[in-house]
Amino acid sequence: MPTIINILEYLRLNSTTLLAATVVALGFLLALKALSMKTAFAQRSKGLPLPPGPKGLPILGNLLQIPKVKPWKVYASAEWKKQYGKSFSILFFILSERRIESLSIYKFTRRYDLPRSVRPTMRQNWGFAMMAYGNEWRERRKAFHQFFHNSARGIQPVVEKEVRDFLKRVCVDRGVGVWEDLRSAFGLILLRVTYGSYPKQPNSEGQELLTDLLSIAQTLVLAAVEYLNPGRLLVNVLPILRFVPAWFPGAGWKRTLLRLADLTDYLHEKPWEEVLARAAGVQSEYPSFATELIQGLAEEGTELRARQESIAKDAMGQAFGAGSDPTTSAGYVLLFCLATNPEVQRKAQHEIDSLTLGNTLNNNASDGSSDSKLLLSIDDLDRLPYVQAIIKEIGRWHTTVPFALPHMTTADDVYNGYFIPAKTMILPNTWAVMHDPDRFSEPESFRPERYLSEDGKKIDTSVLDPASGIFGYGRRICPGRNLANDIISLLTLNLLAYFDVRPPVDEVSGERTTLKFDTPTSLLAIPEPFDCEITPRSPRHKSVLEAM
């Protein structure tokens, strides 16, 4: 065995010599590896450069350079644009320009998936917004789309009823508690559209369930958006960390994710159990997602039935869990913008009053039987271009989800002359697009007129519609966007028709206070609470509201 003998003899040599030889050998191997990687990269990139960006540290990369406070504004700042342009890389590829629209429509449907490091731990893979592309994703998305597209007209009475009830509560409370009233109203719409007609009484057991579900949904949405944020957790940068046990020192993040997983299971299972318990012999007051899915279930105990129930729970959980907070946030923004822009409010009210419906209201119609019909409908928007412009500006002025859901490239790609390697995280900065001064003059100002033609009589279709970005992109676009838009449109129409929204009066000075708009740094930028005064425009408006 001469080879082994020679090796043993060699190992008896001076250890320093051996160490030096080892270092030289390792250095040579690393150099070969680096050369090989460089050659392979040159072949893959075809000579194209990587996107510009700040120089990172070894191993950690740019982890320590990620802005801690409202990063969507930092990335869109003049300083960053001057150094790196509107698209750059910092652990991930930031898109802060209008081109993300065209990029997303085509390429996000082919080569982009979601990063998966924390999703399995949170047990949120059942939500198709978080689900990997494939047959399971398509089945759930199809079920969702079929109901919300085909039942749009049937859903309208649900939306109208809850908006009407909200307006009547505001008429009594004058804006006190409006935050919870809005949240409850929008939550009830989603609950009834998704699961059926309960709860019918404000203090019923169903109302308690609604409160629980809303709180859980808010917690989970905030957590999902926050923890999917690249750089928020080290596991998103080093995926191998997902195998760290929860008891391990420093793994508090994983213990938190596991607690969130329990809430996820509750939101996923509890409403479905309630629906099945109520399904036998109960006719729903309105069409619902649950009713449609239950009617199509196969025989119990079959494999098909199990798959159908899985699809139903997943799709309904997605509908309720992801829709409440962004829609409620838009309602808060509406109140703030009306209260701080009285000239916008007056102009919109004048436009509404010019309608026959508005004139009937203002001319003190004596036929009380028509009062219940005086809730303006979505169809009235066609004759109200300025109100349409307000609704668009609400979505642009404050982007509740500043960054769209992060995507990850599944193959090498090219964007705007830059090489994007496979497994690069893509983060569309929707806030930057909606506040681009090259596209929207004075982007920080609330100016609905920017969407109108020169004569103010119609919408200028050449201006970027915020709906093209605020609901996401490509296959990850929010499938409930039409329902969300209908809710906000109906609320905007009738709030303007019946109420004046103003800042509260300071008890000491007797003057109207100055409202301040602020949001947390969380990637779900729901406005912080503020006080406002909401009063009927006249005694006649009040009497009509009370008679609805």
VODO-550784 format. One record per residue: residue in one letter; x, y, z of N, C-alpha, C in turn. Coordinates in steps of 0.1 Angstrom, whole numbers, plus 5000, padded with zeros to 4 digits. Each point is the difference from the previous one (the first is absolute). Example, Ala and Ser with C-alpha at 12.3 -4.5 7.8 and 13.67 -1.06 7.14 Angstrom:
REM residues 2
A513249435078499150125000500950125000;S499650114993500950115000499250115008;
//
This chain:
REM residues 548
M500849885000499250125000500950125000;P500750024989501050115000499450145001;T498750014995499450145000499750045014;I499549915008499750045014501350025008;I501149924997501350035007500550134996;N499950044988500550134995499250115007;I498749985002499250115006500450015015;L500249885006500450015015501450065001;E500949974991501350075001499950154998;Y499150044991499850144997499450075013;L499149935006499450075012501050015012;R501149944999501050015011500950134997;L499850064988500850124997499650125010;N500850104999499850115009498550064998;S499350025011498750054999499850134994;T501050095002500050134993500049994985;T500949914996500149984985498649944995;L499449915007498849954996498950105000;L499950095010499050115000500250094989;A501350044997500250094989499649934987;A500349884998499649934988498549994999;T499349985011498649995000499350144996;V500650105006499550144996500250034985;V501249964995500250034986499149914992;A499749885004499149914992498650065000;L499550045012498750055002499950134992;G501050095000500050124993499949974985;F500749904995500049974986498649954996;L499449915009498749954997498950115000;L500150095010499150115000500150094988;A501250024996500350094988499349934988;L500249874999499449924989498550025000;K499449985013498650015001499550144996;A500750105005499650144997500150024985;L501049954993500250024986498849934993;S499749875005498949934994498750075001;M499850065012498750075002499950124992;K501250074998500050124992499749974986;T500649894995499849964986498649964998;A499449925010498649964998499150125001;F500350105009499250125001500050084987;A501250014994500250074988499149944988;Q500049865000499249934990498550025002;R499650005013498650015003499550154998;S500950095004499550144999500250064986;K500749934991500350054987500650145000;G500950025010500750135001499250115006;L498749985004499250105006500450025014;P499950135005500450025014498949975010;L500349985013499049995010499450145003;P498950015006499450135003501050085010;P500050134999500950075010499449995014;G500850045009499649995014501150025010;P499750035013501150025009500849875002;K501350025002500949895002499849945014;G499849865000499749935012501249955007;L499749935012501049945008500149854996;P501149935003500149864998498949925008;I499449904994499049925006498750085002;L500050115008498850075003499550084988;G500950034991499550084988499650145005;N498850044996499450145003499149995012;L500049905008499149985011499950125009;L501250055003500150115010499750144993;Q499850004987499850134993498550024997;I499249905003498650024997499450105009;P499350114995499450105008499049945010;K500050065012499149945011498750085000;V499950124995498850085001499550034986;K498849954997499350034987501049984988;P500549884998501049984990499550044986;W498749994997499450034987500350154996;K500050085011500350144997501550024998;V500849935008501550014998500449964987;Y499549894995500449944987499650104989;A499050085002499550094989500650145002;S500850025010500650135003500950054989;A500250134999500950064990501449955002;E500549985012501349955003500349864994;W499049915002500249864995499850004985;K499150084994499850014986501350054993;K500650105006501250064995501249904999;Q500149915010501149915001499749874992;Y498749955000499849874994498950004990;G499350114998498950004991498749955006;K499049984992498749965005499949855002;S500949924996500149855002501449975004;F500149935011501349965006499949885009;S501149955004500049885009500650035013;I499349945011500550015013499549885007;L500749894999499549865004499049954990;F499250094995498949974991500050114989;F499249974990499950104989498850095002;I500250135002498950095002499650064987;L498750004997499450064988499250125005;S500450124996499450125004499650094988;E499649944990499650084988498849944993;R499450074991498849964994500149874992;R501249974996500249884992499649875007;I499850005013499749885007498649954995;E499250094995498749964995500149904988;S500850044990500249924988500849875004;L501050025008500849895005499149895006;S499250055009499249915008499049924992;I499350074991498949934993500649884992;Y501150014995500649894992500949915008;K501050065006501049915006499649945013;F499250085008499649945013499149884998;T499449994988499249884998500849884996;R501350024997500849894994501249965009;R500750105006501349965006500150055014;Y498950045006500150055014499149925010;D500649985011499349935011500250085013;L499549955011500150075013501249935007;P500750085008501049945009499349925011;R500649895004499249905008500649985014;S501050075005500749975012499149995012;V499150105002499150005012498649954998;R499649984988498649964998499749865006;P500849904998499749875006499850015015;T500950085007500050015014498750065005;M499550114992498850075004498749924995;R500249894993499049914995499050094992;Q500550084992499150094991500149964985;N500549884998500149954986498749984994;W498949995008498749984994499450124993;G500550125004499550124994500650014986;F499250014989500650004987500850124997;A499950115008500950114998501449975004;M500149905009501349955005500449874994;M499149944992500349864995500950004988;A500849904999500849984988499249984988;Y500450044988499249984988499949854997;G498949964995499749864997498649974999;N499649875000498649974999499250045012;E500649995012499250045012499750155000;W501050084996499850144999498950034990;R500049944988499050024990498649975004;E499949885007498749965005499450105009;R500750055009499550105010499750134994;R500950054992499850124993498850004991;K499849884993498849994991498750005008;A500049935012498850015008499750145004;F501050075005499850145004499550094989;H500649994989499750084988498649984995;Q499649875000498749964994498950075009;F500149995013498950055008500050155000;F501150075002500050145001499850074987;H500249934989499750064986498649974997;N499549885002498649974995499050055010;S500350025013499050055010500150145003;A500750084992500250145003498750085003;R499049984992498750065002499349955012;G500149875003499449955011500650045013;I501350045000500750055012499650145003;Q499650084990499750145002499050035012;P498949925002499250035011500749995014;V500949915001500849985012500850135003;V500750054990500850125001499150125003;E498950014993499150115003499450005014;K499649895005499449995013501050045011;E501349954999500950035010500550154999;V500150054988500350154999498950085005;R498849964998498850085005500049995015;D500249895006500049995015501250085005;F501150004994501150085005499750154999;L499450054990499650144999499050035011;K499149915003499050035010500750015014;R501049915002500750015013500850135001;V500650044989500750135000499150125003;C498849994994499050115002499750025015;V500049895008499850015014501350035008;D501149944996501250025008500850124996;R499750064988500750124995501649984999;G500449884997501449974998500749945012;V499350005012500649935011500049854998;G501249945001500049864998500049954986;V500250104991499949974985501049894996;W501250005007501049904996499549865002;E499449975011499449865002498849984992;D499250104998498849994991500449964986;L501150064995500449974986500649864999;R500849965010500649875000498949895001;S499050035009498949905002499249994987;A499750114994499250004987500649934989;F501350034998500749934989500249855004;G500249975012500249865005498749924997;L498950075003498749934998499749974985;I500450104992499849974986500849884995;L501349995004500849894996499549875007;L499650015012499549885007498749944993;R499150094997498749964993500249954986;V500950084993500249964986500849865000;T500949985009500849885000499349885006;Y499550025013499449895007498549995002;G499350114996498649995002499450125007;S498849995006499350125005500250035014;Y500749925008500250035014501150105002;P500050085011499050015011498950104996;K498849985005498950094997499850105011;Q500449975012499850105011501450055004;P500150135004501250065003500749935012;N499349955010500649945012499949855000;S499849944988499849855000501349935001;E499949875001501249915001500850024987;G499350024989500650024987500950125000;Q499550115007500850125000501349985008;E500049925010501249975007501049924991;L499449914992500949934991500650094990;L499250104995500550104990501150085006;T499850045013501150085007501349925001;D499849875003501249915002500749994986;L499249974990500549984987500750124994;L499450125002500650124996501450035006;S500049975013501350025008501049914995;I499749874998500949904995500550034986;A499050044992500450034986501050124999;Q499750105009500950125000501449955004;T500149925011501349965005500749924989;L499349914994500749914990500450084988;V499250104995500450084988501250085004;L500050075011501150085004501349915001;A499849885006501249925002500549954987;A499149954991500549954987500750114992;V499450124999500650104993501450045006;E500050005013501350045007501149904998;Y499649875003501049905000500549954986;L499150034990500449984986500950114995;N500150115007500950114996501449955000;P500750014989501449964999500850085010;G500849935007500950065010499450015014;R498749985001499350025013500549885009;L500149884994500549895008501249944992;L501049965008501249944994499749874992;V498949935004499649884993499650034986;N499650124997499750034986501250024991;V501150025007501350024993500849865000;L499949935011500649875002498949905003;P499449944989498949915002500249885008;I501349965002500349885007499650025015;L499950135005499650025013498649965004;R499249974990498749955003500049875007;F501149935000500149875007500450015014;V500350125005500450035013498849965009;P500249925011498849975009499650125008;A498750005003499450115007500650035014;W500549895006500650025014501450055000;F500650014988501450044999500150155004;P501150035008500250145004500150094988;G499350125000500050094989498949974990;A499249895002499049974990498650055004;G500050115007498750065004499150024988;W500750044988499250024988499249884996;K500649885002499349884996498849975010;R500250035012498949985010498950094997;T500350124996498950094996499349954987;L500749954991499449954988499149885003;L500449915009499249895004498750045007;R500150115008498750055006499150064989;L500650064991499250054988499449894992;A500749895000499449884993498849955006;D499950005014498849965007498850094996;L500350134999498950104996499649974985;T500949974992499849964986499049884999;D500349905008499149885000498650035004;Y499950095010498650045005499350074989;L500650104993499350074990499749914988;H500849904998499849914989498849905003;E499949955012499149895003498750055007;K500050095009498950045008498850054992;P500250094990498850054993499449894991;W500949914995499549894992499149915008;E500449975012499249925009498750065003;E499950135002498850075002499150004988;V500650014988499250004988499349864998;L500849895002499449874998499049975011;A500150055012499049985011498750074996;R500150114993498850084997499449964986;A500749924993499749984986498749924998;A499749905009498949924998498750075002;G499250014989498650065001500050155002;V501150074999500050145002500250074986;Q499150094997500150084988500750135002;S501150034994500850125002499250124995;E500150115007499350124996500550064987;Y501349984998500750064989500949884994;P500450014987500949914995501350015007;S500749895003501350005006500949904994;F501350025002501049914995499849865006;A499750005013499849875007498949924994;T498850074997498849934995500349944987;E500750074991500349954987501049885000;L501050015009500949895001499449875007;I499150025010499449895006499049934991;Q499350074991499149944991500749914990;G501350034998500749924990500849885006;L499949985013500849905007499649864996;A500949914998499749864997499649925012;E499749874999499549925011501150005011;E499550015012500950005012500849875001;G501350015004500849895001500849964988;T499850074989500749974988501350084999;E500949964992501250084998499750134993;L499150004991499650134993499450105010;R499249955010499450085010501150075008;A501049925004501150055008500750114993;R500349984987500750104992499250134999;Q498649984997499250114999499950095013;E499949935011500050075013501350085002;S501149944996501350065002500050134992;I499549994987500050124991499150105006;A498849965005499050105006500650075012;K500649935009500650065012501150104997;D500849964990501150084996499650134994;A499049994990499650114993499250105008;M499249955009499250085009500850075011;G501049935005500950065010500850114993;Q500449984988500750114993499150124998;A498749984996499150114997499850085013;F499849945011499750085012501350055006;G501049915001501250045008500850124994;A500050004986500950104994499350134996;G498650005001499350114994499650115010;S499949975013499450095009500950135002;D501349985004500850125004500350094989;P500449964988500250104989498850084997;T498849935000498850084996499650105011;T500249965013499750095011501050115000;S501249984996501050105000499650114989;A499549954989499650104990498850085005;G499249955008498950085007500650105009;Y501049975007500750105009500650114992;V500649974989500650104991499050094994;L498849944996498950084995499650115010;L499849965013499650095010501050115002;F501349975001501050105002500150104988;C499949954988500150084988498850104999;L498949955003498850095000500150105011;A500449965012500150095011501050114998;T501149974993501150104998499950074987;N499049974991499950064987498550044998;P499650105008498650044999499650054986;E500950054992499650054986499749884991;V500749895003499849874992498649955004;Q499750005013498749965005498950084994;R500150135000498950094995499849974985;K501149994992499949984986499349874997;A500349895007499449874998498550015004;Q499750065011498650015004499250084990;H500650104994499350084989499749914988;E500949914997499949914988498849905004;I500149955012498949905004498750075000;D499950125005498750075001499450034986;S500950004990499550034987499249894994;L500149885005499349884996498550025003;T499249934993498550005003499849955014;L500849895004499949945013500350115011;G501150074997500450105010499050115001;N499450054989499050105000498849965008;T499649884998498849945007500350025015;L501249965004500350015014500050145005;N500750094993500150145005498750084998;N499149964992498850074998498949955009;N500449935011499049965010498849924995;A500349894992499049924995499149955012;S498750004998499149975011499749855001;D500349934989499749865000501049925008;G499649975012501049925009500349874995;S499149944991500249864996501249994991;S500550124994501149994991501450025008;D499950035013501250035007500949895000;S499549875002500949895001500749974987;K499650064989500649984987501150114997;L500250095009500950124998501449975003;L500349875002501549965001500550004986;L501050084997500650004987500649874997;S500049964987500549864996501350024992;I500649894998501250004991499750054986;D498849974995499650054987500150154998;D499850075012500050154999501350054997;L501149935002501350054998500350044986;D499349944990500250034986499750154998;R499250065008499650144998500750095010;L501049955007500750075010501549994998;P500650074990501449984997500950055012;Y499650115007500850055010500149915012;V498849935003500049905011500949884996;Q499949964987500949904995501550045003;A500350124997501450055001500449995015;I499150045009500349995015500349865003;I499349904996500249865003501449954995;K500350054988501349964994501150075009;E499950125004501050085007500249945014;I498949945006500249945013501049884999;G499849924989500949894998501450044997;R500250114993501450054997500750075011;W499250095007500650095010500649925011;H499349905005500549915010499949864996;T501249934998500049864996500149925012;T498949935004500049925012501049895000;V500349944989501049904999501150064991;P501050075006501050084992500849914991;F500449885005500749904992499049894996;A500049964987499249884997500749885006;L499249895000500649885005501349974993;P501149965007501349974994499849884991;H500750004989500149884991501449964999;M500249874996501449954998500149944987;T501050044993500249944986500349865000;T499449924992500249864999501049964989;A500450114992500949984989500750134998;D501249994993500750134997499150094991;D500250135002499150094993500850134997;V499450084991500650134997499050115002;Y500450115006499150115002500750134997;N499550074991500550144997501550004998;G500549894994501550004997500849945012;Y499449955010500749945012499749855000;F501049935004499849855002499549975014;I498949935000499449965013500149855001;P500949955009500249865002498849935005;A500049874998498949925006500150015015;K498949995007499850005014500350145006;T499950104992500150145004498650045005;M499950075012498850055005499650134993;I498850014995499550124994499050075009;L500250135002499150075009499550134993;P498849994994499450124993499650115010;N500650124998499750115009498850084994;T498849965004498850064994499950155005;W500450025012499950145006500850094991;A501249964996500850094992499450034986;V499349904994499350024987498950105002;M499249995011498950095002500450145005;H501350015003500550145005501250044991;D500049964988501050044990499750144995;P500850105003499750134996500150024985;D500649914993500150014985498649964994;R499249935008498749954995498950085007;F500150035013499050075007500650135006;S499650114995500550135006499650015014;E500850065008499750015015499449875006;P500849904999499449875004499549995015;E500550095008499649995014498750075003;S499550084990498850075001498849914996;F498950025006498749934997499350084989;R500149964988499550084989499249904990;P498749985002499249924991500050054986;E500250134998499950064987501149944990;R501049945005501049954992499549894991;Y498949945003499449894992498950044990;L499750135000499050064992500550054987;S499150004990500450074987500050155003;E500450084990500250145002498650075003;D499049954994498750065003499349955013;G500749905006499549945013498849924999;K499649964987498749924998500249854999;K501249965000500349854998501449975006;I500249875002501349955005501050004988;D501250055003501050004990500749865001;T499849924990500549865000501550004997;S500650114997501550004997500750005014;V499450045010500650005014500049865006;L501149965006500149875005498949985011;D499349894998499049965010500649935012;P499950055012500649935011499649855002;A498849964994499649865001501049914993;S500850064991500949914993501249965009;G500150055012501149965008499749985015;I499050075005499749995015499549865004;F499549934990499449865004501049894996;G501350044997501049894997500149994985;Y500849904996500449984986499949854996;G499849994987500049864994499149915007;R500449875002499249905005499750025015;R500850095006499850035015499150125002;I499450054989499150115002498849965009;C499550095008498949975009498849964992;P499549885002498849964993498750065005;G500150065012498850075005500050154998;R500850044990500150154999498750074995;N499249934992498850064996499050025012;L499949905009499250025011500550115009;A501350015002500650105009499750144993;N500150014987499850134994498550045001;D499149904999498650035001499650055014;I500649945010499850045014500450145002;I501250044996500550135002499250104991;S499749964988499250094991498650045006;L499349895005498750035006500150085013;L501049985008500250085012500350144996;T500950024991500450144996498850084995;L499249934991498950074994499050055011;N499749915009498950035010500550085011;L501349995004500550085010500050154995;L500450024988499950134994498650064998;A499149914997498650044997499350055013;Y500349935011499250025012500850085012;F501350004999500750055012501150114996;D500350085010501250085000501049945010;V501249984995501149955008501050115003;R500350025013500950115004500949965011;P501150075002500849985012499250045012;P500249945012499350045012500450145005;V499150055008500350145006500849985013;D501050085001500850005013499250065011;E499849935011499250055011500550135006;V501350024999500650125007499950124990;S500549994988500150114991498750024992;G499249904999498850014992500249994985;E501249984996500449994986500149854996;R499849984987500249874994501549955002;T500249885004501349955002500749964987;T501349995000500749964988500349855000;L499449934991500249855000501449974995;K500549895006501349954996499949864995;F500549974988499949874994501349925002;D500049895007501249925002499749854999;T501049934996499849855000501249945006;P499949875005501149935006501049964988;T501249965004501049964990499649864995;S499149935006499549874994499750014986;L500249894992499850004986498550004997;L499249995010498550024998499750145006;A500050104993500150145005498550055003;I499449945010498750055005500150135008;P499350104996500150135007499849995015;E500850085008499750015014498750075002;P499349975011498750065003500150155001;F498950074996499950145001498550035003;D499750115006498650045003499550094988;C498749984997499450094990498550015004;E499450114995498650025003499249974987;I499049925001499249964988498550035003;T499550104994498650055002499250004988;P498749975001499150014988500150144994;R499950024987500150124993498850105003;S498949945004498850085003499049925007;P499050065007498949925006499349904991;R499950054987499349914990500949874998;H501350034998500949884998499949915012;K499950055012500049925012498749925000;S498950064997498749935000499949894990;V500650024988500149894990500849895005;L501250035006500849895006499349925010;E499350075009499349935011498849914995;A499550044988498949924994500449894991;M501349994997500549894991499749875006;
//
